[in-house]
Amino acid sequence: MDKVTKDANKPADPKPETKHTGDTDASGSLVRWNNINSDLKSALDTWTTLTDQLANKISPEEEQLREIKNILGTLKDKLNEFNDDK
């Protein structure tokens, strides 16, 4: 029987390793890096704008809670009036 090496049992790589050339890859990486930086800056600017716009805005849930608090306060006052009458 023949000895089979481990490498012979491995499937062939679909993408064999390639050597990167310094100039082409560096410029491609630089372009991608600049795009990432641009996207990040845009996202941070949007975040800042939205934060400024929504700083004083009340959420619908908070508005409902305030209404409930007012209703409970009114109910409490009416119950106190009812107890004072007796």
Summary of the structure (lengths in Angstrom):
residues: 86
radius of gyration: 34.2
end to end distance: 108.5
largest distance: 108.5
contacts: 129
relative contact order: 0.04
helix: 73%
strand: 0%
